[in-house]
Amino acid sequence: MTKTMRFIRTCLLLIVSTALISSCSFVKNIFGGGNPTSALTGSPLGKGEPGDTLYTRYDITNLQVPSTMTFIQGGRTILGSFEEDLMNSRDNIERTVTINSFYMDETEITNNFWKEYVFNVKRDSTQQFYETTLPNDEVWFSEFSFNDVYAENYYSNPGYDDYPVVGVSWEQVIDFCKWRTDVVNNNNRLLAGVSDSLTKQQLIEQGVYLPEIRLPNEAEWEYAAKATVGTQYLDENEEYGRVYPWDGRGVRNPYGKRRGEMLGNFKRGRGDYAGIAGSVRNDGKVIPDEVGTFAPNDFGLFNMAGNVSEWVYDIYRPLSYQDIDDLNPVRKNGTADGQDLYGYRWRDDNAKNEVLASDNRESFRSLVNDRLRVYKGGSWKDIAYWMSPGTRRFLAQDQASNSIGFRCAMISIGVGELSSGGGLLGGVFGGKKKRK
């Protein structure tokens, strides 16, 4: 090769290298990497450091999602009950909707997690508010049973730490979610080294603030419970619906060495909570069991049928299925289906726990009012019918039960799956992992 040819080759390599470097710089400018200038205006951009006075496009993919949460990919689904309508309520008719991607706790919130909340409230809040955070142990009392022992032990005894918390009202759960949101976002702020003097809006702009951690709405919960992942043909028509959150239409495992074992913790019939002692089919679970037991569904969520029923965000109305939108549906209040239509109105003295017959329907009384919240899924004390994700019931938001718990959700903010959002149990089939 002549000197001239070597010189030409060297020049070409320099030109190509310069072009590549420029290209990379342009990409960095667009996506905010390094210390770039704006591709829009040519102005310098900040480095994303605390106190930076220049505009910065922050990398929000490093936000830390709570490790108990797992990512639920959104999509089209058919909501509604696939079971026979034994109650003749017709309040959840099948319809097609689309749900946004979101995160959900892979198990119910445990006694241990609730104790962490109560401990922090006792340290940081007034005695009066602290007392409102305690679960209602009286949900275990009965004049005709010996379950009083659970009133003293189920929440308090460390032996039940990994069991789902019960005896908490919808209102208590809402306060828990607010507390959890604040703590998680404060930890993200500390990790990012961002000043605590910034407003919520500024923290969002800084890229260190997660969306609200909250109760899932009914549509999200039902979508996550059904988990019809992999049940469709290539043309996206679903192969079959699911009566329960697992494959198949029965409540027992039909395969292998575990054949015949129950797939959920529920009441089998009148007086039968566990089966006959000594039998392989006796699961021994006569009250709620530890979270993470039984196999997860295809989204990696445990106990979406049985163990405890779960609060969701929605106010109850029997006609919600025909009223609410087909994209991320939710019923936030009684709009378009007011409680006065059901024979109720609030008293003028703001005693919202009291209800009176409306003026025009004094002869008609209904249970439906604006303080009723939906809860989903069967529990340890329910028959199999209620384990179908499409079934729905309601309870006043200030009441509690020994069969109702909850788990939290959080909307995905448009960047796909964020850091540490895979769930502690990791979708290991039937696996269990102790939590600290």
TORNUDREN-59980 format. One record per residue (C-alpha): residue number from 1; residue in one letter; y, x, z. Coordinates in nm, 2 decimals, always signed. Each point is the difference from the previous one (the first is absolute). Example, Ala and Ser with C-alpha at 12.3 -4.5 7.8 and 13.67 -1.06 7.14 Angstrom:
<pts>
1,A,-0.45,+1.23,+0.78
2,S,+0.34,+0.14,-0.07
</pts>
This chain:
<pts>
1,M,+0.00,+0.00,+0.00
2,T,+0.34,+0.14,-0.11
3,K,+0.29,+0.04,+0.24
4,T,+0.18,-0.27,-0.19
5,M,-0.28,-0.25,+0.05
6,R,-0.03,+0.09,+0.37
7,F,+0.38,-0.06,+0.03
8,I,-0.03,-0.34,-0.17
9,R,-0.29,-0.10,+0.22
10,T,+0.19,+0.10,+0.32
11,C,+0.30,-0.20,-0.11
12,L,-0.21,-0.30,-0.07
13,L,-0.17,+0.03,+0.35
14,L,+0.34,+0.02,+0.16
15,I,+0.12,-0.31,-0.19
16,V,-0.31,-0.20,+0.10
17,S,+0.02,+0.12,+0.36
18,T,+0.37,-0.10,+0.02
19,A,-0.08,-0.34,-0.14
20,L,-0.28,-0.06,+0.25
21,I,+0.22,+0.11,+0.29
22,S,+0.27,-0.23,-0.12
23,S,-0.24,-0.28,-0.04
24,C,-0.14,+0.05,+0.36
25,S,+0.36,+0.00,+0.13
26,F,+0.07,-0.32,-0.18
27,V,-0.30,-0.16,+0.15
28,K,+0.10,+0.12,+0.34
29,N,+0.35,-0.14,-0.05
30,I,-0.15,-0.34,-0.08
31,F,-0.23,-0.01,+0.29
32,G,+0.22,+0.18,+0.26
33,G,-0.21,+0.31,+0.04
34,G,+0.15,+0.34,+0.10
35,N,+0.38,+0.03,+0.01
36,P,+0.08,-0.19,-0.33
37,T,+0.30,-0.15,-0.16
38,S,+0.01,-0.36,-0.10
39,A,-0.14,-0.08,-0.35
40,L,+0.23,-0.29,-0.01
41,T,+0.33,+0.17,+0.08
42,G,-0.06,+0.37,+0.04
43,S,+0.12,-0.01,+0.36
44,P,-0.18,+0.21,+0.26
45,L,-0.25,-0.18,+0.21
46,G,-0.09,+0.06,+0.36
47,K,-0.31,+0.17,+0.14
48,G,-0.10,-0.28,+0.22
49,E,+0.09,+0.18,+0.32
50,P,+0.15,-0.16,+0.31
51,G,+0.38,-0.03,-0.03
52,D,+0.00,+0.05,-0.37
53,T,+0.32,-0.15,-0.15
54,L,-0.14,-0.01,-0.36
55,Y,-0.20,-0.29,-0.15
56,T,-0.37,+0.07,+0.02
57,R,-0.30,-0.17,-0.15
58,Y,-0.25,+0.02,+0.29
59,D,-0.37,+0.03,-0.02
60,I,-0.13,-0.30,+0.18
61,T,-0.37,+0.08,-0.07
62,N,-0.01,+0.20,+0.32
63,L,+0.07,-0.30,+0.22
64,Q,-0.28,-0.02,+0.26
65,V,-0.18,-0.34,+0.00
66,P,-0.18,-0.07,+0.33
67,S,-0.35,+0.15,-0.03
68,T,-0.16,-0.34,+0.10
69,M,+0.12,-0.15,-0.33
70,T,-0.17,+0.00,-0.33
71,F,+0.14,-0.06,-0.34
72,I,-0.07,-0.34,-0.17
73,Q,+0.06,+0.00,-0.37
74,G,+0.17,-0.32,-0.11
75,G,-0.10,-0.22,-0.29
76,R,-0.09,-0.35,-0.12
77,T,-0.24,-0.21,+0.20
78,I,-0.10,-0.35,+0.07
79,L,+0.09,-0.12,+0.35
80,G,-0.15,-0.31,+0.16
81,S,-0.31,-0.11,+0.17
82,F,-0.34,+0.04,-0.18
83,E,-0.18,-0.17,+0.28
84,E,-0.06,-0.37,+0.03
85,D,+0.30,-0.17,+0.16
86,L,-0.18,-0.12,+0.31
87,M,+0.32,-0.09,+0.18
88,N,+0.12,-0.19,-0.31
89,S,+0.34,+0.17,+0.04
90,R,+0.05,+0.10,-0.36
91,D,+0.27,+0.24,+0.11
92,N,-0.10,+0.31,-0.19
93,I,-0.09,-0.10,-0.36
94,E,-0.09,+0.28,-0.24
95,R,+0.28,+0.14,-0.20
96,T,+0.08,+0.33,-0.18
97,V,+0.26,+0.23,+0.15
98,T,+0.10,+0.37,-0.01
99,I,+0.04,+0.22,+0.31
100,N,+0.21,+0.32,+0.02
101,S,-0.17,+0.32,+0.12
102,F,+0.02,+0.04,+0.38
103,Y,-0.15,+0.18,+0.30
104,M,-0.21,-0.17,+0.27
105,D,-0.16,+0.12,+0.32
106,E,-0.36,+0.05,-0.07
107,T,-0.10,-0.15,+0.33
108,E,+0.15,-0.25,+0.25
109,I,+0.26,+0.14,+0.24
110,T,-0.19,+0.11,+0.31
111,N,+0.05,-0.03,+0.37
112,N,+0.08,+0.37,+0.01
113,F,+0.27,-0.03,-0.26
114,W,+0.15,-0.30,+0.18
115,K,+0.00,+0.20,+0.33
116,E,+0.20,+0.28,-0.17
117,Y,+0.25,-0.26,-0.10
118,V,+0.02,-0.15,+0.35
119,F,+0.03,+0.34,+0.16
120,N,+0.30,+0.09,-0.23
121,V,+0.16,-0.33,+0.06
122,K,-0.03,+0.04,+0.38
123,R,+0.16,+0.34,-0.02
124,D,+0.29,-0.09,-0.23
125,S,+0.07,-0.37,+0.06
126,T,+0.08,-0.25,+0.27
127,Q,-0.27,-0.13,+0.24
128,Q,+0.05,-0.35,-0.13
129,F,-0.08,+0.10,-0.36
130,Y,-0.29,+0.22,+0.11
131,E,-0.16,-0.30,+0.16
132,T,+0.02,-0.19,-0.33
133,T,-0.21,+0.26,-0.17
134,L,-0.31,-0.03,+0.21
135,P,-0.29,-0.19,-0.15
136,N,-0.08,-0.33,+0.15
137,D,-0.33,+0.06,+0.20
138,E,-0.02,-0.37,+0.07
139,V,-0.14,-0.07,-0.35
140,W,-0.34,+0.10,+0.15
141,F,+0.01,-0.25,+0.29
142,S,-0.22,-0.31,-0.01
143,E,-0.11,-0.23,+0.27
144,F,-0.34,-0.02,-0.16
145,S,-0.08,+0.36,-0.08
146,F,-0.04,+0.34,+0.17
147,N,+0.23,+0.17,-0.26
148,D,+0.26,+0.06,+0.27
149,V,-0.13,+0.35,+0.03
150,Y,+0.16,+0.07,-0.33
151,A,+0.34,-0.10,+0.13
152,E,-0.02,+0.29,+0.24
153,N,-0.16,+0.25,-0.24
154,Y,+0.03,-0.07,-0.37
155,Y,+0.36,+0.13,-0.04
156,S,+0.02,+0.23,+0.31
157,N,-0.33,+0.18,+0.02
158,P,-0.02,+0.32,-0.22
159,G,-0.35,-0.11,-0.10
160,Y,+0.17,-0.25,-0.23
161,D,+0.27,+0.23,-0.14
162,D,-0.14,-0.01,-0.35
163,Y,-0.04,-0.37,-0.01
164,P,+0.25,-0.22,-0.17
165,V,+0.29,-0.12,+0.21
166,V,+0.00,-0.38,+0.06
167,G,+0.21,-0.23,+0.21
168,V,+0.31,+0.09,-0.19
169,S,+0.23,-0.26,-0.16
170,W,+0.15,+0.02,-0.34
171,E,+0.34,+0.06,+0.16
172,Q,-0.14,+0.29,+0.20
173,V,-0.15,+0.15,-0.31
174,I,+0.34,-0.02,-0.18
175,D,+0.16,+0.20,+0.28
176,F,-0.29,+0.26,-0.02
177,C,+0.06,+0.04,-0.38
178,K,+0.37,+0.06,+0.05
179,W,-0.08,+0.26,+0.27
180,R,-0.25,+0.17,-0.23
181,T,+0.24,+0.01,-0.29
182,D,+0.27,+0.17,+0.21
183,V,-0.24,+0.26,+0.14
184,V,-0.16,+0.09,-0.33
185,N,+0.34,+0.04,-0.17
186,N,+0.14,+0.20,+0.28
187,N,-0.29,+0.24,-0.03
188,N,+0.06,+0.02,-0.37
189,R,+0.36,+0.08,+0.07
190,L,-0.09,+0.27,+0.24
191,L,-0.24,+0.16,-0.24
192,A,+0.27,+0.00,-0.27
193,G,+0.26,+0.15,+0.24
194,V,+0.24,-0.28,-0.07
195,S,+0.28,-0.09,+0.25
196,D,-0.06,-0.30,+0.22
197,S,+0.36,-0.11,-0.05
198,L,-0.07,-0.14,-0.34
199,T,-0.02,-0.37,-0.06
200,K,-0.32,-0.17,-0.13
201,Q,+0.15,-0.02,-0.35
202,Q,+0.08,+0.37,+0.01
203,L,-0.35,+0.08,+0.12
204,I,-0.15,-0.20,-0.29
205,E,+0.23,+0.19,-0.24
206,Q,-0.12,+0.33,+0.16
207,G,-0.35,-0.10,-0.09
208,V,-0.13,+0.02,+0.36
209,Y,-0.03,-0.37,+0.08
210,L,-0.31,-0.21,-0.07
211,P,+0.01,-0.37,-0.07
212,E,-0.06,-0.24,+0.29
213,I,-0.34,+0.01,+0.16
214,R,-0.08,-0.37,+0.05
215,L,-0.26,-0.27,+0.00
216,P,-0.16,-0.04,-0.34
217,N,+0.09,-0.33,-0.16
218,E,-0.28,-0.24,-0.07
219,A,-0.04,+0.09,-0.37
220,E,-0.02,+0.37,+0.08
221,W,-0.25,-0.06,+0.27
222,E,-0.22,-0.22,-0.21
223,Y,+0.02,+0.24,-0.30
224,A,-0.09,+0.29,+0.22
225,A,-0.29,-0.18,+0.16
226,K,-0.16,-0.12,-0.33
227,A,+0.03,+0.35,-0.15
228,T,-0.14,-0.10,-0.34
229,V,+0.01,+0.36,-0.12
230,G,-0.24,+0.06,-0.27
231,T,-0.11,-0.36,-0.05
232,Q,+0.17,-0.05,-0.34
233,Y,-0.12,+0.05,-0.36
234,L,+0.18,+0.23,-0.24
235,D,+0.23,-0.29,-0.10
236,E,+0.11,-0.04,+0.36
237,N,-0.18,-0.33,+0.06
238,E,-0.16,+0.01,+0.34
239,E,-0.37,-0.01,+0.01
240,Y,-0.02,-0.20,+0.31
241,G,+0.20,-0.10,+0.31
242,R,-0.10,+0.10,+0.35
243,V,-0.07,-0.25,+0.27
244,Y,+0.03,+0.29,+0.26
245,P,+0.17,+0.34,-0.02
246,W,-0.32,+0.18,-0.09
247,D,-0.22,-0.03,-0.31
248,G,-0.24,-0.29,-0.01
249,R,+0.02,-0.35,+0.14
250,G,-0.19,+0.04,+0.32
251,V,+0.08,+0.13,+0.35
252,R,-0.30,+0.23,+0.02
253,N,-0.06,+0.34,-0.16
254,P,-0.25,-0.06,-0.28
255,Y,-0.08,+0.37,-0.07
256,G,-0.21,+0.29,+0.13
257,K,-0.08,+0.09,+0.36
258,R,+0.29,-0.21,+0.13
259,R,-0.12,-0.31,-0.17
260,G,+0.05,-0.31,+0.21
261,E,+0.28,+0.15,+0.22
262,M,+0.32,-0.20,+0.03
263,L,+0.30,+0.12,-0.21
264,G,+0.26,-0.14,+0.24
265,N,+0.05,-0.09,+0.37
266,F,+0.00,-0.38,+0.02
267,K,-0.16,-0.30,+0.17
268,R,-0.32,-0.10,-0.18
269,G,-0.03,-0.34,+0.14
270,R,+0.06,-0.21,+0.31
271,G,-0.06,+0.23,+0.30
272,D,-0.12,+0.29,-0.22
273,Y,+0.24,+0.29,+0.00
274,A,-0.25,+0.29,-0.05
275,G,-0.35,-0.10,-0.08
276,I,-0.32,+0.05,+0.20
277,A,-0.03,+0.31,+0.22
278,G,-0.25,+0.27,-0.13
279,S,+0.04,-0.10,-0.37
280,V,+0.14,+0.23,-0.26
281,R,+0.22,-0.29,-0.10
282,N,+0.16,-0.02,+0.35
283,D,+0.33,+0.17,-0.03
284,G,+0.09,-0.04,+0.37
285,K,+0.36,-0.08,-0.08
286,V,+0.09,-0.30,+0.21
287,I,+0.37,+0.08,+0.02
288,P,+0.22,+0.21,-0.22
289,D,-0.15,+0.34,-0.08
290,E,+0.15,+0.34,-0.06
291,V,+0.21,+0.03,-0.31
292,G,-0.16,+0.18,-0.29
293,T,-0.34,-0.16,+0.05
294,F,-0.19,-0.16,-0.29
295,A,+0.06,+0.12,-0.35
296,P,+0.35,+0.00,-0.15
297,N,+0.08,-0.21,-0.31
298,D,+0.09,+0.16,-0.33
299,F,+0.36,+0.08,+0.10
300,G,-0.14,+0.19,+0.31
301,L,+0.11,-0.27,+0.24
302,F,-0.22,-0.08,+0.30
303,N,-0.07,-0.34,+0.16
304,M,+0.20,-0.21,-0.24
305,A,-0.26,-0.26,+0.09
306,G,-0.11,-0.05,+0.36
307,N,+0.08,+0.19,+0.31
308,V,+0.35,-0.15,+0.05
309,S,+0.21,-0.23,-0.22
310,E,+0.34,+0.15,-0.09
311,W,+0.36,-0.12,+0.01
312,V,+0.19,+0.01,-0.33
313,Y,+0.37,-0.04,-0.06
314,D,+0.01,-0.35,-0.17
315,I,+0.11,-0.32,+0.15
316,Y,-0.26,-0.27,-0.04
317,R,+0.03,-0.27,-0.26
318,P,-0.29,-0.19,-0.16
319,L,+0.17,+0.01,-0.34
320,S,+0.09,+0.37,-0.01
321,Y,-0.24,+0.06,-0.29
322,Q,+0.21,-0.22,-0.23
323,D,+0.34,+0.10,+0.13
324,I,+0.02,+0.37,+0.02
325,D,+0.05,+0.25,-0.29
326,D,-0.29,+0.16,-0.20
327,L,+0.14,+0.35,+0.06
328,N,-0.03,+0.13,+0.35
329,P,-0.02,-0.36,+0.15
330,V,+0.11,-0.07,+0.36
331,R,+0.13,-0.29,+0.20
332,K,+0.28,+0.13,+0.22
333,N,+0.11,-0.34,+0.13
334,G,-0.02,-0.37,-0.05
335,T,+0.23,+0.00,-0.31
336,A,-0.11,-0.28,-0.25
337,D,-0.25,-0.13,+0.25
338,G,+0.20,-0.06,+0.32
339,Q,-0.15,-0.08,+0.33
340,D,+0.19,-0.33,+0.00
341,L,-0.24,-0.12,-0.28
342,Y,-0.28,+0.04,+0.26
343,G,+0.18,-0.20,+0.27
344,Y,+0.17,+0.28,+0.19
345,R,+0.35,+0.13,+0.06
346,W,+0.15,+0.24,+0.26
347,R,+0.19,-0.13,+0.29
348,D,+0.37,+0.06,+0.00
349,D,+0.00,+0.18,+0.33
350,N,-0.17,+0.30,-0.17
351,A,-0.33,-0.05,+0.20
352,K,-0.19,+0.10,-0.31
353,N,-0.34,-0.02,+0.18
354,E,+0.05,-0.37,+0.02
355,V,-0.05,-0.24,-0.29
356,L,+0.08,-0.36,-0.05
357,A,-0.09,-0.26,-0.26
358,S,+0.26,-0.02,-0.28
359,D,+0.23,-0.30,-0.01
360,N,-0.16,-0.15,-0.31
361,R,-0.36,+0.06,+0.09
362,E,-0.03,-0.06,+0.37
363,S,-0.34,-0.16,-0.04
364,F,-0.14,+0.32,-0.17
365,R,-0.09,+0.32,+0.17
366,S,-0.13,+0.32,-0.15
367,L,-0.09,+0.35,+0.12
368,V,+0.20,+0.16,-0.27
369,N,+0.33,+0.15,+0.10
370,D,+0.20,+0.32,-0.05
371,R,-0.16,+0.19,+0.28
372,L,-0.35,+0.00,-0.14
373,R,-0.13,+0.33,-0.15
374,V,-0.31,+0.05,-0.21
375,Y,-0.29,+0.21,+0.12
376,K,-0.29,+0.11,-0.23
377,G,-0.36,+0.11,+0.02
378,G,-0.28,-0.11,+0.23
379,S,-0.05,+0.15,+0.34
380,W,-0.28,+0.07,+0.25
381,K,+0.01,-0.36,+0.12
382,D,+0.02,-0.17,-0.35
383,I,-0.28,-0.11,-0.23
384,A,-0.05,+0.17,-0.34
385,Y,+0.21,-0.26,-0.18
386,W,+0.33,+0.15,+0.14
387,M,-0.09,+0.35,-0.12
388,S,+0.08,-0.09,-0.36
389,P,+0.34,+0.16,-0.08
390,G,+0.13,-0.32,-0.15
391,T,-0.02,-0.21,+0.31
392,R,+0.31,-0.03,+0.21
393,R,+0.10,-0.13,+0.34
394,F,+0.31,-0.01,+0.21
395,L,+0.13,+0.04,+0.36
396,A,+0.34,-0.01,+0.16
397,Q,+0.18,+0.33,-0.02
398,D,+0.04,+0.03,+0.38
399,Q,-0.37,-0.07,+0.08
400,A,-0.29,+0.24,+0.02
401,S,-0.38,-0.01,-0.02
402,N,-0.29,+0.22,+0.09
403,S,-0.11,-0.01,-0.36
404,I,+0.32,+0.09,-0.18
405,G,+0.12,+0.36,-0.06
406,F,+0.19,+0.16,-0.28
407,R,+0.05,+0.30,-0.23
408,C,+0.32,+0.13,-0.16
409,A,+0.11,+0.04,-0.36
410,M,+0.28,+0.18,-0.19
411,I,+0.11,-0.05,-0.36
412,S,-0.04,+0.29,-0.24
413,I,+0.34,+0.12,-0.11
414,G,-0.07,+0.09,-0.36
415,V,-0.14,+0.35,+0.02
416,G,-0.37,-0.09,+0.03
417,E,-0.20,+0.13,+0.29
418,L,+0.21,+0.21,+0.25
419,S,-0.11,+0.27,+0.24
420,S,-0.25,-0.07,+0.27
421,G,-0.07,-0.35,-0.11
422,G,-0.37,+0.02,-0.05
423,G,-0.12,-0.16,+0.33
424,L,-0.16,+0.18,+0.29
425,L,-0.35,-0.11,-0.08
426,G,+0.04,+0.09,-0.36
427,G,-0.22,-0.28,-0.14
428,V,-0.31,+0.17,+0.13
429,F,-0.27,-0.27,-0.03
430,G,-0.06,-0.13,+0.35
431,G,+0.16,+0.31,+0.15
432,K,+0.19,+0.01,+0.33
433,K,+0.25,+0.26,+0.11
434,K,+0.15,+0.01,+0.35
435,R,+0.38,-0.01,+0.02
436,K,+0.22,+0.20,+0.24
</pts>
